[in-house]
């Protein structure tokens, strides 16, 4: 069994209903090789810092 988003991209960002909740998923196991970058991106999101890259294509609200 694998986890994957409908469009095959990671899901990383804040949920629209509650800005206190940050999610990361949809990586189907291949997120292991991206874990350092995902961790850094999550830390920047949580800390309210400018992310090191454009992560808008990972926004969870894109699937709504």
Chimera marker file (.cmm) of the C-alpha trace (Angstrom):
<marker_set name="trace">
<marker id="1" x="0.000" y="0.000" z="0.000" r="1" g="1" b="0" radius="0.5"/>
<marker id="2" x="1.315" y="3.436" z="-0.914" r="1" g="1" b="0" radius="0.5"/>
<marker id="3" x="0.313" y="6.979" z="-0.112" r="1" g="1" b="0" radius="0.5"/>
<marker id="4" x="0.091" y="9.458" z="-2.924" r="1" g="1" b="0" radius="0.5"/>
<marker id="5" x="-1.756" y="12.661" z="-3.699" r="1" g="1" b="0" radius="0.5"/>
<marker id="6" x="-4.184" y="12.779" z="-6.652" r="1" g="1" b="0" radius="0.5"/>
<marker id="7" x="-1.699" y="14.808" z="-8.725" r="1" g="1" b="0" radius="0.5"/>
<marker id="8" x="1.389" y="12.854" z="-7.623" r="1" g="1" b="0" radius="0.5"/>
<marker id="9" x="3.006" y="15.790" z="-5.794" r="1" g="1" b="0" radius="0.5"/>
<marker id="10" x="3.851" y="16.130" z="-2.129" r="1" g="1" b="0" radius="0.5"/>
<marker id="11" x="1.348" y="17.850" z="0.162" r="1" g="1" b="0" radius="0.5"/>
<marker id="12" x="3.207" y="20.364" z="2.319" r="1" g="1" b="0" radius="0.5"/>
<marker id="13" x="1.793" y="23.451" z="3.991" r="1" g="1" b="0" radius="0.5"/>
<marker id="14" x="-0.802" y="24.912" z="6.287" r="1" g="1" b="0" radius="0.5"/>
<marker id="15" x="-4.388" y="23.737" z="6.249" r="1" g="1" b="0" radius="0.5"/>
<marker id="16" x="-6.802" y="26.482" z="5.267" r="1" g="1" b="0" radius="0.5"/>
<marker id="17" x="-9.229" y="25.855" z="8.111" r="1" g="1" b="0" radius="0.5"/>
<marker id="18" x="-6.643" y="26.155" z="10.895" r="1" g="1" b="0" radius="0.5"/>
<marker id="19" x="-3.393" y="28.047" z="10.404" r="1" g="1" b="0" radius="0.5"/>
<marker id="20" x="-1.908" y="26.225" z="13.423" r="1" g="1" b="0" radius="0.5"/>
<marker id="21" x="-1.859" y="22.929" z="11.529" r="1" g="1" b="0" radius="0.5"/>
<marker id="22" x="0.985" y="22.167" z="9.101" r="1" g="1" b="0" radius="0.5"/>
<marker id="23" x="0.879" y="18.912" z="7.121" r="1" g="1" b="0" radius="0.5"/>
<marker id="24" x="3.345" y="16.955" z="5.029" r="1" g="1" b="0" radius="0.5"/>
<marker id="25" x="2.511" y="13.807" z="3.110" r="1" g="1" b="0" radius="0.5"/>
<marker id="26" x="1.691" y="12.226" z="-0.212" r="1" g="1" b="0" radius="0.5"/>
<marker id="27" x="5.249" y="11.077" z="-0.721" r="1" g="1" b="0" radius="0.5"/>
<marker id="28" x="4.662" y="7.357" z="-1.252" r="1" g="1" b="0" radius="0.5"/>
<marker id="29" x="7.971" y="6.469" z="0.387" r="1" g="1" b="0" radius="0.5"/>
<marker id="30" x="10.153" y="8.375" z="-2.068" r="1" g="1" b="0" radius="0.5"/>
<marker id="31" x="10.043" y="11.286" z="0.366" r="1" g="1" b="0" radius="0.5"/>
<marker id="32" x="12.931" y="9.589" z="2.183" r="1" g="1" b="0" radius="0.5"/>
<marker id="33" x="15.435" y="10.968" z="-0.320" r="1" g="1" b="0" radius="0.5"/>
<marker id="34" x="13.829" y="14.409" z="-0.024" r="1" g="1" b="0" radius="0.5"/>
<marker id="35" x="13.569" y="14.368" z="3.771" r="1" g="1" b="0" radius="0.5"/>
<marker id="36" x="16.263" y="16.994" z="4.406" r="1" g="1" b="0" radius="0.5"/>
<marker id="37" x="14.643" y="19.501" z="2.049" r="1" g="1" b="0" radius="0.5"/>
<marker id="38" x="11.131" y="18.716" z="3.290" r="1" g="1" b="0" radius="0.5"/>
<marker id="39" x="12.280" y="19.117" z="6.894" r="1" g="1" b="0" radius="0.5"/>
<marker id="40" x="13.870" y="22.479" z="6.130" r="1" g="1" b="0" radius="0.5"/>
<marker id="41" x="10.759" y="23.661" z="4.286" r="1" g="1" b="0" radius="0.5"/>
<marker id="42" x="8.496" y="22.556" z="7.160" r="1" g="1" b="0" radius="0.5"/>
<marker id="43" x="10.704" y="24.327" z="9.705" r="1" g="1" b="0" radius="0.5"/>
<marker id="44" x="10.537" y="27.538" z="7.668" r="1" g="1" b="0" radius="0.5"/>
<marker id="45" x="6.746" y="27.308" z="7.345" r="1" g="1" b="0" radius="0.5"/>
<marker id="46" x="6.299" y="26.699" z="11.074" r="1" g="1" b="0" radius="0.5"/>
<marker id="47" x="8.702" y="29.529" z="11.988" r="1" g="1" b="0" radius="0.5"/>
<marker id="48" x="6.942" y="31.935" z="9.617" r="1" g="1" b="0" radius="0.5"/>
<marker id="49" x="10.099" y="32.422" z="7.550" r="1" g="1" b="0" radius="0.5"/>
<marker id="50" x="10.302" y="32.875" z="3.797" r="1" g="1" b="0" radius="0.5"/>
<marker id="51" x="10.679" y="29.368" z="2.302" r="1" g="1" b="0" radius="0.5"/>
<marker id="52" x="13.937" y="28.696" z="0.463" r="1" g="1" b="0" radius="0.5"/>
<marker id="53" x="11.979" y="27.819" z="-2.687" r="1" g="1" b="0" radius="0.5"/>
<marker id="54" x="8.562" y="28.374" z="-4.238" r="1" g="1" b="0" radius="0.5"/>
<marker id="55" x="6.393" y="25.728" z="-2.593" r="1" g="1" b="0" radius="0.5"/>
<marker id="56" x="3.009" y="26.908" z="-3.862" r="1" g="1" b="0" radius="0.5"/>
<marker id="57" x="2.618" y="23.764" z="-5.991" r="1" g="1" b="0" radius="0.5"/>
<marker id="58" x="2.716" y="21.708" z="-2.764" r="1" g="1" b="0" radius="0.5"/>
<marker id="59" x="-0.083" y="23.635" z="-1.001" r="1" g="1" b="0" radius="0.5"/>
<marker id="60" x="-2.690" y="21.259" z="0.475" r="1" g="1" b="0" radius="0.5"/>
<marker id="61" x="-5.530" y="23.588" z="-0.529" r="1" g="1" b="0" radius="0.5"/>
<marker id="62" x="-4.832" y="22.909" z="-4.227" r="1" g="1" b="0" radius="0.5"/>
<marker id="63" x="-6.748" y="19.649" z="-3.845" r="1" g="1" b="0" radius="0.5"/>
<marker id="64" x="-9.968" y="21.230" z="-2.558" r="1" g="1" b="0" radius="0.5"/>
<link id1="1" id2="2" r="1" g="1" b="0" radius="0.2"/>
<link id1="2" id2="3" r="1" g="1" b="0" radius="0.2"/>
<link id1="3" id2="4" r="1" g="1" b="0" radius="0.2"/>
<link id1="4" id2="5" r="1" g="1" b="0" radius="0.2"/>
<link id1="5" id2="6" r="1" g="1" b="0" radius="0.2"/>
<link id1="6" id2="7" r="1" g="1" b="0" radius="0.2"/>
<link id1="7" id2="8" r="1" g="1" b="0" radius="0.2"/>
<link id1="8" id2="9" r="1" g="1" b="0" radius="0.2"/>
<link id1="9" id2="10" r="1" g="1" b="0" radius="0.2"/>
<link id1="10" id2="11" r="1" g="1" b="0" radius="0.2"/>
<link id1="11" id2="12" r="1" g="1" b="0" radius="0.2"/>
<link id1="12" id2="13" r="1" g="1" b="0" radius="0.2"/>
<link id1="13" id2="14" r="1" g="1" b="0" radius="0.2"/>
<link id1="14" id2="15" r="1" g="1" b="0" radius="0.2"/>
<link id1="15" id2="16" r="1" g="1" b="0" radius="0.2"/>
<link id1="16" id2="17" r="1" g="1" b="0" radius="0.2"/>
<link id1="17" id2="18" r="1" g="1" b="0" radius="0.2"/>
<link id1="18" id2="19" r="1" g="1" b="0" radius="0.2"/>
<link id1="19" id2="20" r="1" g="1" b="0" radius="0.2"/>
<link id1="20" id2="21" r="1" g="1" b="0" radius="0.2"/>
<link id1="21" id2="22" r="1" g="1" b="0" radius="0.2"/>
<link id1="22" id2="23" r="1" g="1" b="0" radius="0.2"/>
<link id1="23" id2="24" r="1" g="1" b="0" radius="0.2"/>
<link id1="24" id2="25" r="1" g="1" b="0" radius="0.2"/>
<link id1="25" id2="26" r="1" g="1" b="0" radius="0.2"/>
<link id1="26" id2="27" r="1" g="1" b="0" radius="0.2"/>
<link id1="27" id2="28" r="1" g="1" b="0" radius="0.2"/>
<link id1="28" id2="29" r="1" g="1" b="0" radius="0.2"/>
<link id1="29" id2="30" r="1" g="1" b="0" radius="0.2"/>
<link id1="30" id2="31" r="1" g="1" b="0" radius="0.2"/>
<link id1="31" id2="32" r="1" g="1" b="0" radius="0.2"/>
<link id1="32" id2="33" r="1" g="1" b="0" radius="0.2"/>
<link id1="33" id2="34" r="1" g="1" b="0" radius="0.2"/>
<link id1="34" id2="35" r="1" g="1" b="0" radius="0.2"/>
<link id1="35" id2="36" r="1" g="1" b="0" radius="0.2"/>
<link id1="36" id2="37" r="1" g="1" b="0" radius="0.2"/>
<link id1="37" id2="38" r="1" g="1" b="0" radius="0.2"/>
<link id1="38" id2="39" r="1" g="1" b="0" radius="0.2"/>
<link id1="39" id2="40" r="1" g="1" b="0" radius="0.2"/>
<link id1="40" id2="41" r="1" g="1" b="0" radius="0.2"/>
<link id1="41" id2="42" r="1" g="1" b="0" radius="0.2"/>
<link id1="42" id2="43" r="1" g="1" b="0" radius="0.2"/>
<link id1="43" id2="44" r="1" g="1" b="0" radius="0.2"/>
<link id1="44" id2="45" r="1" g="1" b="0" radius="0.2"/>
<link id1="45" id2="46" r="1" g="1" b="0" radius="0.2"/>
<link id1="46" id2="47" r="1" g="1" b="0" radius="0.2"/>
<link id1="47" id2="48" r="1" g="1" b="0" radius="0.2"/>
<link id1="48" id2="49" r="1" g="1" b="0" radius="0.2"/>
<link id1="49" id2="50" r="1" g="1" b="0" radius="0.2"/>
<link id1="50" id2="51" r="1" g="1" b="0" radius="0.2"/>
<link id1="51" id2="52" r="1" g="1" b="0" radius="0.2"/>
<link id1="52" id2="53" r="1" g="1" b="0" radius="0.2"/>
<link id1="53" id2="54" r="1" g="1" b="0" radius="0.2"/>
<link id1="54" id2="55" r="1" g="1" b="0" radius="0.2"/>
<link id1="55" id2="56" r="1" g="1" b="0" radius="0.2"/>
<link id1="56" id2="57" r="1" g="1" b="0" radius="0.2"/>
<link id1="57" id2="58" r="1" g="1" b="0" radius="0.2"/>
<link id1="58" id2="59" r="1" g="1" b="0" radius="0.2"/>
<link id1="59" id2="60" r="1" g="1" b="0" radius="0.2"/>
<link id1="60" id2="61" r="1" g="1" b="0" radius="0.2"/>
<link id1="61" id2="62" r="1" g="1" b="0" radius="0.2"/>
<link id1="62" id2="63" r="1" g="1" b="0" radius="0.2"/>
<link id1="63" id2="64" r="1" g="1" b="0" radius="0.2"/>
</marker_set>
